[in-house]
Amino acid sequence: MASRIAAPSLQQLIRGERSMIKMSDENAMMKQIYATHTPDGREVDVKPLFQLVEDILSRSSPAVDPLFLTAQTRVETWDDKTQQASFIAMLEALSFTIDRVACEITYKSSSGEDAHATTVSIFNQLASFPWEAKLVITLAAFALSYGEFWLLAQIYSSNQLAKSVATLKQVPVILEHSASLKPRFDALNNLIRAMTDVTKCIIEFKGLPSVYISHDAAPLVTAMAHIPTAVYWTIRAVIACASQISNLSSLGHEHALMSSTNETWELSTLAHKIKNILDLLNKQLALCYQYIEEKKNLETYQMLLNLLEGVQIDNMKILKALIYAKEDLQPLLDGSTKRRVNLDVLRRKNVLLLISSLDFPRDELSILEQIYNESRVHASRMDYDIVWIPIVDRFAQWTDSLQNQFETLQATMPWYSVYSPSLIEKPVIRFIREVWHFRNKPILVVLDPQGKVVSPNAIHMMWIWGSTAFPFTSLREEALWREETWKLELLVDGIDPTILSWIKEGKYIYLYGGTDMEWIRKFTTTARAIASTARIPLEMVYVGKSTKREQVRKCTTAITAEKLSYCWQDLAMVWFFWTRLESMMFSKIQLGSTVDVDPMLREIKKLLSYDKEGGWAVLSKGSFVFVNGHSSSVLPTFNEYDAWKEYVPSKGFDIACYDYHNNLRPEVRPCCRFEFSSTVGRIPDTMKCPECLRNMEKYMSFLCCHDESTFNALI
């Protein structure tokens, strides 16, 4: 009997191979499939049905497959949902259709009909359903017979009824030869896995939120064009799988062993084709999710803009939008207690958002911590809190090293900080960069108790005036500048009390800098000689240079050893001097000042420019600064003392020196130059020269001072 049946089955295999060759023109084939598609507009929620089908297929595996374990676990927790009325109603509505398709598959796969013809027949039965429903219904129909076969295999040894039915289907005999049939079973499992994966992917397309991605969105249009093909080949694969089970049950293990190689090849070929289709769909699905994320990010970004433009009752909306909007966790770490807290601790307070990367300079952090701790002593009249918002590259891999760097930095902060950088979403980072001009250098955005931005960057106020600048608004910044004049206290206030005592004593004080030791020796020696001749009390202070910190350290050592002048031994004081000076310039620029109308800004820019071009000196008598000059003009002024000393008795040393210095030929003075790091947020589009007031030319430059890390290790 077996031999009589075996021959037609081999002919069937040959016919099947020829059929696949005949249908090589996939375009013509798909036109035939499209012609069967006449949906009636019904919406079918196939997701719960697919979960049930996936559970059946995964538990029907002839061997426990680790790849299915997650599906099994998930569906086990879903049992309660199957009892829901809506799901039962859906099953009742589809049960007749599922049974019809199951009969079609069983009959035609056992009768040897062409696989493509069977597939077209199923498409005709399911003509009124959408593509994903056609696929899930067909899988459900297959799961009935496939699940029954393996259910018998699993329980026939312990259930007499199952044993009798299994015997009729030759299940025990087939299982006895399971080792020989293993390649075929593996190919079957591999194909079923591909079928479920592609079905899951197609269902996922159906579930994409239409509010963020419309049907005419490019990635979705491309995917929809390929889904009919995916559905066709998956249903075609269902027919192939059903044929395998039918052959095993009806023809017995002997025929199964004879045709195992050919059958395995057919299953593997289909699995390969479906996986290729799945790869294409997964790529489009990833593009769809990227499209959706961009839409959501744009929505969040616009929401932030609207929040800042609107009027709020308190600061909670803007803080939640910036940091974390949900209520499922505490997003802040309290630096004083090292405990996590909710955003409510900031409600209706002045909040300073300290925004930085993980590369937060230790100098800045130390000075900021000192200012903050001093303000806590007067917390009753300086009611503000700082919140650190760490900005990291969301596209970079988050490593243990970065996590340790973040935690180490966070642990040093006495104020609040965002618990994890991952809480800060991409649109928030975009907003911070584009609207608040963050470029990795720390900024301090100030929100008032209603969440209104009252200063786009108060870090400059912090460096210049400390907590005196409270409440750190732009109006307060303008008021503080109105109280200032170009005097020595402005340059050294809060840095060195020794200089402040000299100012009170009315001494002549020379601040000077640069790293040219030859010029330093000439300047200090000449200045002391003239001071002795003019009988004026003189003190000199070396304040280094804004860059080349290792060279500054060497110069400080040499100046101290040679007793040329007073020096700041703590290089952090040198850093703070230049940081405050730069902050003065940025603060003025932020408020809209220009050198042609603001004499103080002009002097600040001169000094910063001189620092880029060698040595310089600021000469003062007490508070009064009478010379702010470059080495190329200050030293010649002293060398030519005999030319102006006759005016000292009548004008005074300071005015006589000022007049002579200002009358030197313009060509003696160097070019003015400013360098703005790309990490600085607000870089002016144009600048006027502080010497000649003409518009300066703009250049692109690259700079590396090499010794920054050395300096950080020393302080």
C-alpha positions as CSV (number, residue, x, y, z in Angstrom):
1,M,0.0,0.0,0.0
2,A,2.8,2.4,0.9
3,S,4.6,1.7,-2.4
4,R,1.5,2.5,-4.4
5,I,1.0,5.8,-2.6
6,A,4.7,6.7,-2.7
7,A,5.0,7.1,-6.5
8,P,2.3,9.8,-6.9
9,S,3.8,11.7,-4.0
10,L,7.2,11.9,-5.9
11,Q,5.3,13.1,-9.0
12,Q,3.7,15.7,-6.8
13,L,7.1,16.9,-5.6
14,I,8.3,17.1,-9.2
15,R,5.1,19.0,-10.2
16,G,5.7,21.3,-7.3
17,E,9.2,22.2,-8.3
18,R,8.1,22.8,-11.9
19,S,5.3,24.9,-10.6
20,M,7.7,27.2,-8.7
21,I,9.8,27.6,-11.9
22,K,6.7,28.5,-13.9
23,M,5.7,31.1,-11.4
24,S,9.1,32.8,-11.5
25,D,7.5,35.9,-12.9
26,E,6.5,37.3,-9.5
27,N,5.0,40.4,-11.0
28,A,2.4,38.4,-12.9
29,M,1.8,36.2,-9.9
30,M,1.1,39.2,-7.7
31,K,-1.3,40.7,-10.2
32,Q,-3.3,37.6,-9.8
33,I,-3.2,37.9,-6.0
34,Y,-4.2,41.6,-6.2
35,A,-7.2,40.7,-8.3
36,T,-8.5,38.6,-5.4
37,H,-8.2,41.5,-2.9
38,T,-11.6,43.2,-2.5
39,P,-11.7,44.3,1.2
40,D,-15.1,45.5,2.5
41,G,-13.7,48.0,5.0
42,R,-14.1,45.9,8.1
43,E,-11.6,46.3,10.9
44,V,-10.4,43.1,12.5
45,D,-8.2,43.2,15.6
46,V,-6.1,40.1,14.8
47,K,-3.5,40.7,17.5
48,P,-5.2,38.6,20.2
49,L,-5.9,35.8,17.7
50,F,-2.3,35.9,16.6
51,Q,-1.1,35.6,20.2
52,L,-3.2,32.5,20.5
53,V,-1.9,31.1,17.3
54,E,1.7,31.9,18.2
55,D,1.2,30.1,21.5
56,I,-0.1,27.0,19.7
57,L,2.8,27.0,17.2
58,S,5.5,27.5,19.9
59,R,4.1,24.8,22.1
60,S,3.8,22.4,19.2
61,S,7.5,22.4,18.5
62,P,8.8,18.8,18.4
63,A,11.7,19.9,20.6
64,V,11.9,22.7,23.1
65,D,13.3,25.7,21.1
66,P,14.9,28.4,23.3
67,L,13.9,31.0,20.7
68,F,10.2,30.3,21.6
69,L,10.6,30.6,25.3
70,T,9.8,34.3,25.4
71,A,6.7,33.8,23.4
72,Q,5.5,31.0,25.7
73,T,6.1,33.0,28.8
74,R,4.3,36.0,27.4
75,V,1.2,34.0,26.3
76,E,1.0,32.2,29.6
77,T,0.2,35.5,31.3
78,W,-2.4,36.3,28.6
79,D,-4.9,33.5,29.6
80,D,-7.2,35.9,31.3
81,K,-7.6,38.0,28.2
82,T,-8.9,35.1,26.3
83,Q,-12.0,35.1,28.5
84,Q,-12.9,38.7,27.6
85,A,-16.2,39.1,25.8
86,S,-14.7,41.0,22.9
87,F,-12.2,38.3,22.1
88,I,-14.8,35.5,22.3
89,A,-17.1,37.5,20.0
90,M,-14.2,37.9,17.5
91,L,-13.5,34.1,17.6
92,E,-17.2,33.4,17.0
93,A,-17.2,35.7,14.1
94,L,-14.1,34.2,12.5
95,S,-14.5,30.5,13.5
96,F,-16.5,29.6,10.4
97,T,-13.9,31.2,8.1
98,I,-11.0,29.6,10.0
99,D,-12.6,26.2,9.7
100,R,-13.2,26.7,5.9
101,V,-9.6,27.7,5.4
102,A,-8.4,24.8,7.5
103,C,-10.5,22.3,5.4
104,E,-9.1,23.9,2.2
105,I,-5.5,23.5,3.4
106,T,-6.0,20.0,4.7
107,Y,-7.8,18.7,1.6
108,K,-5.7,20.3,-1.1
109,S,-2.3,19.7,0.6
110,S,-3.2,16.0,0.9
111,S,-4.6,15.7,-2.6
112,G,-1.4,17.0,-4.3
113,E,-2.8,20.2,-5.8
114,D,-0.4,22.8,-6.9
115,A,0.7,25.0,-4.0
116,H,0.2,28.3,-5.8
117,A,-3.3,27.2,-6.9
118,T,-4.1,26.4,-3.3
119,T,-2.8,29.7,-2.1
120,V,-4.9,31.6,-4.7
121,S,-7.9,29.6,-3.5
122,I,-7.3,30.7,0.1
123,F,-7.0,34.3,-1.1
124,N,-10.3,34.1,-2.9
125,Q,-12.0,32.8,0.3
126,L,-10.5,35.7,2.3
127,A,-11.0,38.4,-0.4
128,S,-13.0,40.8,1.9
129,F,-10.4,40.8,4.7
130,P,-7.4,43.2,5.0
131,W,-3.9,41.7,4.3
132,E,-2.9,41.1,7.9
133,A,-6.2,39.4,8.7
134,K,-5.8,37.0,5.7
135,L,-2.5,36.0,7.1
136,V,-3.5,35.5,10.7
137,I,-6.7,33.6,9.7
138,T,-4.6,31.3,7.5
139,L,-2.1,30.7,10.3
140,A,-4.9,30.0,12.7
141,A,-6.3,27.4,10.3
142,F,-2.9,25.8,10.1
143,A,-2.5,25.9,13.8
144,L,-5.6,23.7,14.2
145,S,-4.1,20.7,12.4
146,Y,-0.5,21.4,13.4
147,G,-1.4,21.8,17.1
148,E,-3.5,18.6,17.0
149,F,-0.7,16.6,15.5
150,W,1.8,17.6,18.2
151,L,-0.8,17.5,21.0
152,L,-1.3,13.8,20.2
153,A,2.5,13.4,20.2
154,Q,2.8,14.9,23.6
155,I,-0.1,13.1,25.4
156,Y,-0.7,9.8,23.6
157,S,1.4,7.9,26.1
158,S,-0.7,8.9,29.0
159,N,-4.2,9.2,27.5
160,Q,-5.9,6.2,25.9
161,L,-8.1,8.2,23.6
162,A,-5.1,10.2,22.4
163,K,-3.2,7.0,21.9
164,S,-5.9,5.5,19.7
165,V,-6.2,8.7,17.5
166,A,-2.4,9.0,17.4
167,T,-2.1,5.4,16.2
168,L,-4.5,6.1,13.3
169,K,-2.3,9.1,12.3
170,Q,0.9,7.0,12.7
171,V,2.3,9.4,15.3
172,P,4.1,6.8,17.4
173,V,5.8,5.4,14.4
174,I,6.9,8.8,13.2
175,L,8.3,9.7,16.6
176,E,10.3,6.4,16.7
177,H,12.2,7.7,13.7
178,S,12.4,11.3,14.9
179,A,16.2,11.2,14.9
180,S,16.3,10.4,11.2
181,L,13.7,13.1,10.5
182,K,15.4,15.7,12.6
183,P,16.7,17.8,9.6
184,R,13.2,17.9,8.3
185,F,11.8,18.9,11.7
186,D,14.4,21.6,12.1
187,A,13.6,23.0,8.6
188,L,9.9,22.9,9.6
189,N,10.6,24.8,12.8
190,N,12.8,27.3,11.1
191,L,10.1,28.0,8.5
192,I,7.4,28.3,11.1
193,R,9.5,30.7,13.1
194,A,10.0,32.8,9.9
195,M,6.2,32.8,9.3
196,T,5.4,34.0,12.8
197,D,8.1,36.6,12.7
198,V,6.9,38.1,9.4
199,T,3.3,38.0,10.6
200,K,4.2,39.8,13.8
201,C,6.0,42.4,11.8
202,I,3.0,43.0,9.5
203,I,0.7,43.3,12.5
204,E,3.1,45.8,14.0
205,F,2.8,48.0,10.8
206,K,-1.0,47.9,11.4
207,G,-0.5,49.1,14.9
208,L,1.6,52.2,14.1
209,P,0.0,55.4,15.5
210,S,-1.8,57.2,12.6
211,V,-1.5,60.5,14.5
212,Y,2.3,60.4,13.9
213,I,2.6,58.5,10.6
214,S,0.0,58.9,7.8
215,H,-0.6,56.3,5.1
216,D,1.3,58.6,2.6
217,A,4.5,58.7,4.6
218,A,7.3,57.4,2.4
219,P,8.6,54.5,4.7
220,L,5.0,53.2,5.2
221,V,4.1,53.5,1.5
222,T,7.2,51.3,0.7
223,A,6.2,48.8,3.4
224,M,2.6,48.6,2.2
225,A,3.8,47.9,-1.3
226,H,5.7,44.8,0.0
227,I,3.2,43.5,2.5
228,P,1.0,41.7,-0.2
229,T,4.0,39.8,-1.4
230,A,4.9,38.9,2.2
231,V,1.4,37.7,2.9
232,Y,1.4,35.6,-0.3
233,W,4.7,33.8,0.4
234,T,3.8,33.3,4.1
235,I,0.5,31.6,3.1
236,R,2.4,29.7,0.5
237,A,4.7,28.5,3.3
238,V,1.7,27.5,5.4
239,I,0.6,25.2,2.5
240,A,4.1,23.7,2.5
241,C,4.1,23.1,6.2
242,A,0.6,21.6,6.1
243,S,1.8,19.3,3.3
244,Q,4.6,18.1,5.5
245,I,2.3,17.2,8.4
246,S,-0.2,15.6,6.0
247,N,2.5,13.5,4.4
248,L,3.9,12.4,7.7
249,S,0.4,11.3,8.9
250,S,-0.9,9.7,5.7
251,L,2.2,8.3,4.1
252,G,4.2,7.1,7.1
253,H,7.8,7.3,8.1
254,E,9.2,5.2,5.2
255,H,8.1,7.7,2.6
256,A,9.1,10.5,4.9
257,L,12.6,9.2,5.0
258,M,12.8,8.7,1.2
259,S,11.8,12.3,0.4
260,S,13.3,13.9,3.5
261,T,16.2,15.6,1.6
262,N,13.9,17.1,-1.1
263,E,11.3,18.2,1.4
264,T,13.9,19.8,3.7
265,W,15.3,21.7,0.7
266,E,11.8,23.0,-0.2
267,L,11.2,24.2,3.4
268,S,14.6,25.8,3.7
269,T,14.1,27.6,0.3
270,L,10.8,29.1,1.5
271,A,12.3,30.0,4.9
272,H,15.1,31.8,3.1
273,K,12.7,33.7,0.9
274,I,10.5,34.7,3.8
275,K,13.5,35.9,5.9
276,N,14.6,38.1,3.1
277,I,11.2,39.6,2.9
278,L,11.2,40.0,6.7
279,D,14.6,41.8,6.6
280,L,13.1,44.3,4.1
281,L,10.0,44.8,6.2
282,N,12.0,45.2,9.4
283,K,14.1,47.9,7.7
284,Q,11.0,49.8,6.7
285,L,9.5,49.3,10.2
286,A,12.7,50.8,11.7
287,L,12.3,53.7,9.3
288,C,8.7,54.1,10.3
289,Y,9.6,54.2,14.0
290,Q,12.4,56.7,13.2
291,Y,9.7,58.8,11.3
292,I,7.4,58.5,14.3
293,E,10.1,59.4,16.8
294,E,11.0,62.5,14.7
295,K,7.3,63.5,14.7
296,K,7.1,63.0,18.5
297,N,10.3,64.9,19.0
298,L,9.1,67.8,16.9
299,E,5.9,67.8,18.9
300,T,7.8,67.9,22.2
301,Y,10.1,70.5,20.9
302,Q,7.2,72.7,19.8
303,M,5.5,72.1,23.2
304,L,8.7,73.4,25.0
305,L,8.6,76.5,22.8
306,N,5.0,77.1,23.6
307,L,5.5,76.6,27.3
308,L,8.2,79.2,27.4
309,E,6.1,81.7,25.5
310,G,3.0,81.2,27.7
311,V,2.2,82.2,31.2
312,Q,2.3,79.5,33.8
313,I,0.9,79.2,37.4
314,D,4.2,77.8,38.6
315,N,7.4,76.2,37.2
316,M,6.2,72.6,37.3
317,K,5.1,72.3,33.6
318,I,8.4,73.5,32.2
319,L,10.5,71.5,34.7
320,K,8.5,68.3,33.9
321,A,8.8,69.0,30.1
322,L,12.6,69.5,30.5
323,I,13.4,66.7,33.0
324,Y,10.7,64.0,33.3
325,A,7.0,64.2,32.9
326,K,5.8,60.9,34.3
327,E,5.1,60.1,37.9
328,D,6.5,56.6,38.0
329,L,9.9,57.5,39.4
330,Q,11.7,60.3,41.3
331,P,13.9,62.0,38.7
332,L,16.2,64.1,41.0
333,L,19.0,63.3,43.3
334,D,19.4,65.6,46.3
335,G,23.1,66.5,46.6
336,S,22.9,67.1,50.3
337,T,21.2,63.9,51.4
338,K,22.0,61.8,48.3
339,R,18.4,60.6,48.2
340,R,16.1,60.7,45.2
341,V,13.3,63.2,45.3
342,N,10.4,64.5,43.1
343,L,10.3,67.7,41.1
344,D,7.9,69.1,43.6
345,V,10.8,70.2,45.8
346,L,11.4,72.9,43.2
347,R,7.8,74.2,43.0
348,R,7.6,78.0,42.9
349,K,11.3,78.5,43.5
350,N,13.9,80.3,41.6
351,V,15.6,77.4,39.7
352,L,19.1,77.6,38.1
353,L,19.4,74.9,35.5
354,L,23.1,74.0,35.4
355,I,23.6,72.5,31.9
356,S,26.8,70.7,31.0
357,S,28.4,67.7,29.5
358,L,30.2,65.1,31.6
359,D,33.4,67.0,30.9
360,F,32.8,69.6,33.6
361,P,36.0,71.5,34.4
362,R,37.0,70.9,38.0
363,D,38.0,74.6,38.4
364,E,34.5,75.8,37.5
365,L,32.8,73.2,39.6
366,S,34.9,74.1,42.6
367,I,34.2,77.8,42.4
368,L,30.5,77.3,41.7
369,E,30.3,75.0,44.7
370,Q,32.0,77.7,46.9
371,I,29.5,80.4,45.7
372,Y,26.6,78.0,46.2
373,N,27.6,77.1,49.8
374,E,28.1,80.7,50.7
375,S,24.6,81.5,49.5
376,R,23.1,78.7,51.7
377,V,24.2,80.8,54.7
378,H,21.8,83.5,53.5
379,A,19.1,81.1,52.1
380,S,16.3,83.1,53.7
381,R,16.9,86.0,51.3
382,M,18.5,84.0,48.4
383,D,15.9,81.4,47.8
384,Y,17.1,79.5,44.8
385,D,18.1,76.0,43.9
386,I,20.5,74.6,41.3
387,V,19.6,71.5,39.2
388,W,22.3,69.9,37.1
389,I,21.1,68.7,33.8
390,P,23.7,66.4,32.2
391,I,23.8,66.4,28.4
392,V,25.3,63.4,26.7
393,D,25.3,62.2,23.1
394,R,22.2,60.0,22.8
395,F,23.7,58.2,19.8
396,A,26.9,57.2,21.6
397,Q,27.1,53.9,23.4
398,W,26.6,54.3,27.2
399,T,29.5,52.4,28.8
400,D,30.5,51.6,32.3
401,S,33.2,54.1,32.0
402,L,30.7,56.9,31.2
403,Q,28.4,55.8,34.0
404,N,31.3,55.9,36.5
405,Q,32.3,59.4,35.2
406,F,28.7,60.6,35.6
407,E,28.3,59.1,39.1
408,T,31.7,60.6,40.2
409,L,30.7,64.0,39.0
410,Q,27.2,63.8,40.4
411,A,28.6,62.8,43.8
412,T,30.6,66.0,44.1
413,M,27.6,68.3,43.6
414,P,25.8,69.7,46.7
415,W,22.7,70.7,44.7
416,Y,20.0,68.8,42.9
417,S,20.9,66.8,39.8
418,V,19.0,64.7,37.3
419,Y,19.2,61.1,38.5
420,S,20.3,59.8,35.1
421,P,21.2,61.4,31.7
422,S,18.8,59.0,30.0
423,L,15.9,60.9,31.4
424,I,16.7,63.9,29.2
425,E,15.0,63.2,25.9
426,K,16.4,64.1,22.4
427,P,14.0,67.0,21.7
428,V,14.9,68.5,25.1
429,I,18.6,68.3,24.1
430,R,17.8,69.9,20.8
431,F,15.9,72.6,22.5
432,I,18.8,73.3,24.9
433,R,21.2,73.4,22.1
434,E,19.2,75.5,19.6
435,V,17.2,77.8,21.9
436,W,19.6,78.2,24.9
437,H,22.7,77.8,22.7
438,F,24.4,75.1,24.8
439,R,27.7,74.0,23.2
440,N,29.1,71.7,25.9
441,K,30.5,74.6,27.9
442,P,28.5,74.9,31.2
443,I,25.6,77.4,31.1
444,L,23.2,78.4,33.9
445,V,19.6,79.1,32.7
446,V,17.5,80.8,35.3
447,L,13.8,80.2,35.7
448,D,11.7,82.3,38.0
449,P,9.0,80.7,40.3
450,Q,6.5,80.8,37.4
451,G,8.9,78.9,35.1
452,K,9.8,82.0,33.0
453,V,13.4,82.3,31.7
454,V,14.7,85.4,33.3
455,S,18.3,84.8,32.2
456,P,19.5,82.7,29.2
457,N,22.9,82.2,30.9
458,A,23.7,83.5,34.4
459,I,27.0,81.7,34.6
460,H,28.7,85.0,33.8
461,M,26.9,86.7,36.7
462,M,28.1,83.9,39.0
463,W,31.7,84.4,38.0
464,I,31.6,88.2,38.2
465,W,29.4,88.9,41.3
466,G,28.7,85.5,42.9
467,S,25.4,85.2,44.9
468,T,25.2,89.0,45.0
469,A,23.7,88.7,41.5
470,F,20.6,87.0,43.0
471,P,17.9,86.6,41.6
472,F,20.2,86.2,38.5
473,T,17.8,87.9,36.1
474,S,18.9,89.9,33.1
475,L,17.4,93.0,34.8
476,R,19.6,92.4,37.8
477,E,22.6,91.9,35.5
478,E,22.0,95.3,33.9
479,A,21.6,96.9,37.3
480,L,24.9,95.5,38.5
481,W,26.7,96.8,35.5
482,R,25.3,100.3,36.1
483,E,27.0,100.2,39.5
484,E,30.4,99.2,38.1
485,T,33.2,101.3,36.7
486,W,36.5,100.4,35.0
487,K,38.6,100.0,38.2
488,L,41.0,97.5,39.6
489,E,38.4,96.0,42.1
490,L,36.4,94.9,39.1
491,L,39.3,92.7,37.9
492,V,40.4,91.2,41.2
493,D,37.4,91.3,43.5
494,G,36.9,88.0,45.2
495,I,40.2,86.6,44.1
496,D,43.0,88.1,46.2
497,P,42.4,90.1,49.4
498,T,46.1,91.2,49.4
499,I,45.5,93.3,46.3
500,L,42.4,94.8,47.8
501,S,44.4,96.0,50.8
502,W,47.0,97.6,48.5
503,I,44.1,99.4,46.8
504,K,42.9,100.8,50.1
505,E,46.4,102.0,50.8
506,G,46.5,103.9,47.5
507,K,49.5,102.1,46.2
508,Y,50.5,101.9,42.5
509,I,49.6,98.3,41.4
510,Y,50.7,96.7,38.2
511,L,49.0,93.6,37.0
512,Y,50.9,91.9,34.2
513,G,50.9,88.7,32.2
514,G,52.3,86.6,29.4
515,T,54.8,83.8,29.3
516,D,57.8,85.6,27.7
517,M,60.3,85.5,30.6
518,E,62.7,87.9,28.9
519,W,60.0,90.5,28.6
520,I,58.8,89.8,32.2
521,R,62.4,90.4,33.5
522,K,62.8,93.6,31.5
523,F,59.3,94.9,32.5
524,T,59.6,94.2,36.3
525,T,63.1,95.5,36.5
526,T,62.4,98.7,34.6
527,A,59.1,99.3,36.5
528,R,60.8,99.0,39.9
529,A,63.7,101.3,38.8
530,I,61.2,104.0,37.6
531,A,59.1,103.6,40.7
532,S,62.2,104.2,42.8
533,T,63.2,107.2,40.8
534,A,59.6,108.6,40.9
535,R,59.3,107.7,44.6
536,I,56.0,105.9,44.2
537,P,54.9,102.9,46.3
538,L,54.7,100.0,43.8
539,E,53.4,96.5,44.0
540,M,53.3,94.1,41.0
541,V,51.3,91.0,40.5
542,Y,51.8,88.3,37.8
543,V,48.5,86.9,36.7
544,G,49.7,84.6,34.0
545,K,47.8,83.9,30.8
546,S,44.4,82.4,29.8
547,T,46.0,79.4,28.1
548,K,49.4,77.7,28.3
549,R,48.9,76.9,31.9
550,E,51.9,74.7,32.2
551,Q,54.1,77.6,30.9
552,V,52.3,79.9,33.4
553,R,53.3,77.5,36.2
554,K,57.0,77.6,35.0
555,C,56.9,81.4,34.8
556,T,55.4,81.6,38.3
557,T,58.2,79.4,39.6
558,A,60.9,81.5,37.9
559,I,59.4,84.9,39.0
560,T,59.2,83.7,42.6
561,A,62.7,82.3,42.6
562,E,64.1,85.5,41.1
563,K,61.9,87.7,43.4
564,L,60.7,89.7,40.4
565,S,57.2,90.3,41.8
566,Y,54.2,88.9,43.7
567,C,52.6,85.8,42.1
568,W,49.4,83.7,42.5
569,Q,50.8,80.4,43.5
570,D,47.4,78.7,43.2
571,L,46.8,78.3,39.5
572,A,43.0,78.2,40.1
573,M,43.3,81.9,40.9
574,V,44.8,82.5,37.5
575,W,42.0,80.5,35.9
576,F,39.4,82.4,37.8
577,F,40.9,85.8,36.8
578,W,40.6,85.0,33.1
579,T,37.3,83.3,33.4
580,R,35.8,86.3,35.2
581,L,37.3,88.6,32.5
582,E,35.8,86.5,29.7
583,S,32.5,86.4,31.6
584,M,32.5,90.2,31.7
585,M,32.8,90.3,27.9
586,F,30.1,87.7,27.4
587,S,27.8,89.3,29.9
588,K,28.1,92.6,28.1
589,I,27.6,91.0,24.7
590,Q,24.6,89.1,26.0
591,L,23.1,92.4,27.1
592,G,23.7,94.0,23.7
593,S,26.7,96.2,24.5
594,T,29.3,97.2,21.9
595,V,32.7,98.8,22.2
596,D,31.8,102.0,20.4
597,V,29.2,102.9,23.1
598,D,30.5,101.0,26.1
599,P,34.0,102.2,27.3
600,M,34.2,99.4,29.9
601,L,33.6,96.7,27.3
602,R,36.3,98.3,25.2
603,E,38.9,98.0,28.0
604,I,37.8,94.4,28.8
605,K,38.2,93.4,25.1
606,K,41.6,95.1,24.9
607,L,42.9,93.1,27.8
608,L,41.6,89.8,26.4
609,S,43.1,90.6,23.0
610,Y,46.5,91.5,24.5
611,D,46.5,88.1,26.2
612,K,46.5,86.5,22.8
613,E,49.5,88.5,21.5
614,G,52.2,88.3,24.2
615,G,52.8,90.3,27.3
616,W,50.6,93.1,28.7
617,A,50.2,95.2,31.8
618,V,47.4,97.0,33.6
619,L,48.7,100.0,35.7
620,S,46.6,101.5,38.5
621,K,46.9,103.9,41.3
622,G,44.6,102.4,43.9
623,S,41.3,101.8,42.1
624,F,42.1,104.1,39.2
625,V,43.4,102.2,36.1
626,F,45.4,104.6,34.0
627,V,47.1,102.3,31.5
628,N,45.8,99.1,29.9
629,G,48.4,98.2,27.3
630,H,50.3,95.6,25.4
631,S,53.9,94.8,26.0
632,S,54.8,96.5,22.8
633,S,53.6,99.9,24.2
634,V,54.0,99.6,28.0
635,L,57.7,98.7,28.1
636,P,58.6,101.5,25.6
637,T,56.7,103.9,27.8
638,F,58.8,103.0,30.8
639,N,62.1,102.9,28.7
640,E,61.3,106.5,27.5
641,Y,60.6,107.8,31.0
642,D,63.0,110.7,30.5
643,A,60.7,112.0,27.8
644,W,57.7,112.5,30.2
645,K,59.2,112.6,33.7
646,E,59.0,116.4,33.6
647,Y,55.2,116.2,33.6
648,V,55.1,114.0,36.7
649,P,55.2,116.9,39.3
650,S,52.3,118.8,37.6
651,K,50.1,116.0,36.3
652,G,51.1,113.2,38.7
653,F,52.8,110.0,37.7
654,D,49.6,108.2,36.7
655,I,48.3,110.9,34.3
656,A,51.7,111.7,32.8
657,C,52.2,108.0,32.1
658,Y,48.7,107.7,30.7
659,D,49.2,110.7,28.3
660,Y,52.6,109.5,27.0
661,H,51.3,105.9,26.5
662,N,48.3,107.0,24.6
663,N,50.4,109.2,22.3
664,L,52.6,106.4,21.1
665,R,52.4,105.7,17.4
666,P,49.5,103.3,16.5
667,E,51.8,101.0,14.6
668,V,53.5,100.1,17.9
669,R,50.3,98.4,19.1
670,P,49.6,94.8,18.0
671,C,46.7,93.5,16.0
672,C,43.6,92.7,18.1
673,R,42.5,89.1,18.1
674,F,39.7,87.1,19.9
675,E,39.2,83.4,19.9
676,F,35.9,81.8,20.7
677,S,35.7,78.2,21.5
678,S,33.1,76.2,19.6
679,T,31.8,75.1,23.0
680,V,30.7,78.7,23.8
681,G,27.0,79.1,23.1
682,R,26.5,82.6,22.0
683,I,29.3,83.8,19.7
684,P,28.7,87.3,18.2
685,D,28.3,87.6,14.5
686,T,30.4,90.7,14.3
687,M,32.8,92.5,16.5
688,K,34.5,95.9,16.5
689,C,38.2,96.4,17.3
690,P,38.6,97.8,20.8
691,E,41.6,99.9,19.5
692,C,40.4,101.4,16.2
693,L,36.6,100.6,16.4
694,R,36.6,99.2,12.9
695,N,34.8,95.9,12.1
696,M,37.1,93.0,12.7
697,E,37.7,90.2,10.1
698,K,36.4,86.8,11.0
699,Y,38.7,83.7,10.7
700,M,38.4,80.0,11.4
701,S,41.1,78.7,13.7
702,F,42.1,75.5,15.5
703,L,43.9,75.6,18.8
704,C,45.4,73.0,21.1
705,C,47.4,74.1,24.2
706,H,48.4,70.6,25.1
707,D,48.8,71.1,28.8
708,E,45.1,71.4,30.0
709,S,45.1,67.9,31.5
710,T,48.5,68.6,33.2
711,F,47.0,71.7,34.8
712,N,44.0,69.8,36.1
713,A,46.2,67.2,37.6
714,L,48.2,69.9,39.5
715,I,45.4,71.8,41.2
